[in-house]
Amino acid sequence: MSERLDTIDESADSSAGQESGGAHHASRGVGLTSAEVAARVAAGQVNDVPPRSSRSVGEIVRANVFTRINAIIGVLFVIIMIVGPIQDGLFGGVIVANILIGIFQEVRAKRTLDELAIVGETRPSVRRDGEVVEISPSEVVLGDVIELGPGDKIVVDGQAVFTDNLEVDESLLTGEADPVVKEPGDPVMSGSFVVAGGGAFAATRVGKDAYAAQLAEEAKRFTLVNSELRQGISTILKYVTYVIIPAGIALIISQLAINDGDLPEAVRRMVAGLVPMVPEGLVLLTSIAFAVGVVRLGRKQCLVQELPAIEGLARVDTVCLDKTGTLTEASMDVETVHRLGDAPADIDVDAVLGALGSADERPNASLQAIIDRYPAPAGWSVVGGAPFSSARKWSGATVRTAAGGTETWLLGAPDVLLPAGHASLAEVDEYGAKGLRVLLLARCSAELDALLAEPATATAAATPVALVVIKQRIRPEASETLRYFADQGVDTKVISGDNALSVGAVARGLELPGAEHPVDARGLPDGAREPDRLADEVEGNTIFGRVGPQQKRDMVHALQSRGHTVAMTGDGVNDVLALKDADIAVAMGSGSPASRGVAQIVLLNNSFATLPSVVAEGRRVIGNIERVANLFLTKTVYGALLAIIVVFAQTPYPFLPRHLTLIGSLTIGIPAFFLALAPNKERAKSNFVGRVLRFAIPAGSLAAVATTVSYLMARSVYDDNLEAETSIACLTLFLVALWALAIISRPYTWWRVLLVGTMALSFATVLTVPFLQDFFQISLVGTQAPWTAVGVAVVAGVTLEVFWYVLRRRARSEESAAGTSAGEKLGAAA
């Protein structure tokens, strides 16, 4: 292609010159010179919009400092600092620590993301000083001549200056799935990608002026949109805010009346009533869990381009795999070339294959295997070529032989180039049943241009000559990875463009259930006209061959229409449409730039075995956030109920802010940090808010009722000794909250038992050490009231155990019913 570009540099120069104020190349065939590049960089005509893999440090600081939670706690802290004492402002220190920890963890994750993004970024090939060099997208300048090949992303807007059967998919921009054929002079838009052919274009709009850059402003990569977890937490915080304002007003009025107009004391009690309503650590721990997940996956060469992908993959129940590059390695080997019996004996098959290999500058894996086996023959030359297209399933070339004759040859899928029932198809099926890929080499009686205009006519024009049998290398880690998904209850669908029998044979070698019944996708219902029938077929089967790019997308839609959360893996341009529409898209690092560009997760080490780590990390993050959310919202519930009870009972609020800071730290804050980062293998489920509230409401209600009973009992015993009454209330609330922590910490491990025990010992230390008693203004008086408080807490704890048992039993019943229903659907579909 490079030689051909020499003849069209004048048009590239003209296009670039019009856009850049008339600059013109001094020589032909060199692209821009170094001096011209430097001048355009100085003039700001550079593509200075690098891909955003993470937020800036400033954005991270602002996101951690300026939050709804910090605003509420900050106002309460300022109020308490005005009325004193400083012990009641301890909750402010918790917020400062939260901010610092959050910033540290996110900056750490940012560095990991940025380093990985550089490794995985698309690097366009640009002509400079007469040579083709790869540069970063941010280094492209106005007027650069950029070469294109199959799978390349178009990184800036431009105008085609040379095309070689160039077909561009603009579906990510326009929504139209059909490739667009580009001719010299046609515009090309950033954000599109090449599906077939090659060419070159001159950059006419770069940086923020480029089309894709304008779209990127609306969809930055480091985002938490479409995250059920974050949306659920935001919903909770919104309603907490609505409750806090009227609760604060009611508390200050009631406490002023009870304390005979003592404003400082009323304010302290009011702040104490509001602080437990705020789940101050929940947002922090969510950010930390995501950030730690990014760092852990980064160490395994897994680039998370969108953070919700960690959460999304944890919720996935169906994984769609492309065979080539996922289950099998991208590289292949020619096993044998089987000349067909009726092929003319004078045809030099080796030379033809060598010539076809030299016709494509960007060979796919199959053609690369042929190139490795058959070198370009001496004396042969390529007159014209048609690169491989996933849509038509063949490539071709017109070659001039050493004898001077001109011939046109096709290389592609036998079941596409041969009519149905052809005798050679039986041989193809025999090879396919062994897991081998088979290509047909055929002489063509028609011109390539005519075939490209009407691809369906290739069958009639093709005369079969030989079958090229290619051996695929199964990834050694594929079998173990598939077993992992099966053990985790995740369905696997293999969706490939290859022959269905060949795909089925590979799947059987990996012991994948359903591999005995591969489906030829050409017989599937049309997704646009019969979506329900297509959904039945896709749900009821596992292995699909001869799937076109649009069909892959339709099959993803069909699964989603049945309520499945779908992950799609792929590495080629034929996977891009399905990757874009899947809930989670996973691309291989060695895959096409287009597939990497639309994926949320890129496996930079090209190891399919990394996927279980991603799933496990997602489950750890989501499961642990839900676990600690139970604790934080339990505090919110008992804080709100205690405020309501106190207002209606017209009694002094039983706590000072320091008391609830102590209890919250020992039963929620400190344990939550450990629990949020612990292993967790449960698959994430939907309805996050509903499940959390099922535990938090009864747990918080029991804590509030038990605390109120002990407090009122203590008031009758201690005769208005508020400090003694507060101590009894603290003891009851701590014991019930500790019991809730013990439940949430299950299943027990040695460190979880140690964690709960350490929290209990810490509170006991506060009750027994004089300095701590004075600092926290808490001490137990007598024995009757404390033991009564313990008894009340035990009753509340046992009741909570009953609630927990019922909840778990109901959850198991729902899961069992869902599994039975899914099984019935699959049986009916089969």
Secondary structure, 3 states (H helix, E strand, C coil): CHHHHHHHHHHHHHHHHHHCCCCCCCCCCCCECHHHHHHHHHCCCECCCCCCCCCCHHHHHHHHHCCHHHHHHHHHHHHHHHHCCHHHHHHHHHHHHHHHHHHHHHHHHHHHHHHHHHHHCCCCEEEECCEEEECCHHHCECCCEEEECCCCECCCEEEEEEEEEEEEECHHHHCCCCCEECCCCCEECCCCEEEEEEEEEEEEECHHHCHHHHHHCCCCCCCCCCCHHHHHHHHHHHHHHHHHHHHHHHHHHHHHHHCCCCHHHHHHHHHHHHHHHCCHHHHHHHHHHHHHHHHHHHCCCEEECCCHHHHHHHHCCEEEECCECCCEEEEEEEEEEEECCCCCCCCCHHHHHHHHHHCCCCCCHHHHHHHHHCCCCCCCEEEEEEEEECCCCEEEEEEECCCCCEEEEEEECHHHHCCCCCCHHHHHHHHHHCCCEEEEEEEECCCHHHHHHCHHHHHHHEEEEEEEEEEEEECCCHHHHHHHHHHCCCEEEEECCCCHHHHHHHHHHCCCCCCCCCEEHHHCCCCCCCHHHHHHHHHHCCEEECCCHHHHHHHHHHHHHCCCCEEEEECCHHHHHHHHHCCEEEEECCCCHHHHHHCCEEECCCCCCHHHHHHHHHHHHHHHHHHHHHHHHHHHHHHHHHHHHHHHHCCCCCCCHHHHHHHHHHHHHHHHHHHHCCCCCCCCCCCHHHHHHHHHHHHHHHHHHHHHHHHHHHHHHHCCCHHHHHHHHHHHHHHHHHHHHHHHCCCCCHHHHHHHHHHHHHHHHHHHCHHHHHHHCCCCCCCHHHHHHHHHHHHHHHHHHHHHHHHHHHHHHHHHHHHHHHHHHHHHHC
